[in-house]
Amino acid sequence: MGFREAWCNEIKNITLGTLFYIVLICVQGYIFVSIGKEVEVQSRQLVKELEADGWLLDRVTGSHHMFKHPEKSQTVPVPHPKKDLPLGTVKAIRKLAGLA
């Protein structure tokens, strides 16, 4: 079995860090590659990342949810609910929480 046959009938999604992704698609023995830039992060996804790391919802102030960690003194604000957070905001929140 060759390389093309092994990939046939499969779609592979490969994430490169938080900025780029690659999608490999095999159609009739031909492999197509799509490279893109991640631009959309939903606040719901960011909240799940924080909670998985041990952050707890402390309070809600307006449209921002404030998270505190039991072992850290930092408070992390997350604009929520918001479907499309700018990539810079996401990176800043992750850095503040120690996830980046």
C-alpha positions in Angstrom: 0.0 0.0 0.0 1.5 3.3 -1.1 1.3 6.7 0.6 -1.7 7.8 -1.3 -3.7 4.7 -0.6 -3.0 5.0 3.1 -4.4 8.6 3.2 -7.5 7.9 1.0 -10.9 8.3 2.8 -9.3 10.4 5.5 -9.3 14.0 6.5 -6.5 15.2 8.8 -6.6 18.4 10.8 -3.3 19.5 12.1 -3.0 22.5 14.4 0.3 24.4 14.5 0.3 26.3 17.8 -2.6 28.7 18.3 -2.2 30.6 15.0 -2.2 28.2 12.0 -3.8 25.0 10.9 -3.4 22.5 8.1 -6.1 20.3 6.6 -5.1 17.3 4.4 -7.9 15.8 2.3 -7.6 12.8 0.0 -9.9 12.7 -3.0 -9.6 9.8 -5.5 -6.0 9.2 -4.6 -4.9 12.9 -4.8 -3.9 14.7 -1.6 -5.1 18.3 -1.2 -3.5 20.6 1.4 -5.3 23.7 2.9 -3.3 26.0 5.2 -5.1 28.7 7.1 -4.9 31.1 10.0 -7.0 30.7 13.1 -8.8 33.9 13.8 -11.9 33.0 15.7 -11.9 31.9 19.4 -15.2 31.9 21.3 -15.2 33.0 24.9 -16.9 29.7 25.7 -13.8 27.8 24.6 -11.5 30.2 26.6 -13.6 29.7 29.7 -13.3 25.9 29.3 -9.5 26.2 29.0 -9.4 28.2 32.2 -11.7 25.9 34.1 -9.6 22.9 33.0 -6.5 24.6 34.5 -8.2 25.1 37.8 -9.6 28.6 37.5 -12.9 29.3 39.2 -15.6 31.9 38.3 -15.3 34.5 41.1 -17.8 37.1 39.9 -19.4 38.7 36.9 -19.0 42.4 36.3 -21.0 43.6 33.3 -20.1 41.5 30.3 -16.8 40.2 31.9 -16.5 37.1 33.9 -13.7 37.3 36.5 -11.8 34.1 37.2 -9.5 33.4 40.2 -7.2 30.5 40.8 -7.0 29.0 44.3 -3.2 29.0 44.2 -2.6 32.3 42.3 -3.4 35.9 43.4 -4.1 37.0 39.8 -7.7 37.7 38.6 -8.3 37.0 34.9 -11.2 38.8 33.1 -12.9 37.2 30.1 -15.4 39.0 28.0 -18.4 36.6 27.9 -20.5 35.7 26.1 -18.7 36.7 22.9 -18.4 34.6 19.8 -15.3 36.0 18.1 -12.6 37.3 20.4 -9.7 39.0 18.7 -6.5 36.9 18.7 -4.6 39.5 20.6 -7.1 39.5 23.4 -7.0 35.7 23.6 -3.2 35.6 23.7 -3.2 38.3 26.5 -5.8 36.3 28.6 -3.8 33.1 28.1 -0.6 34.8 29.1 -2.2 36.4 32.2 -3.5 33.0 33.3 -0.2 31.2 32.6 -1.6 29.1 29.8 0.7 30.4 27.0 
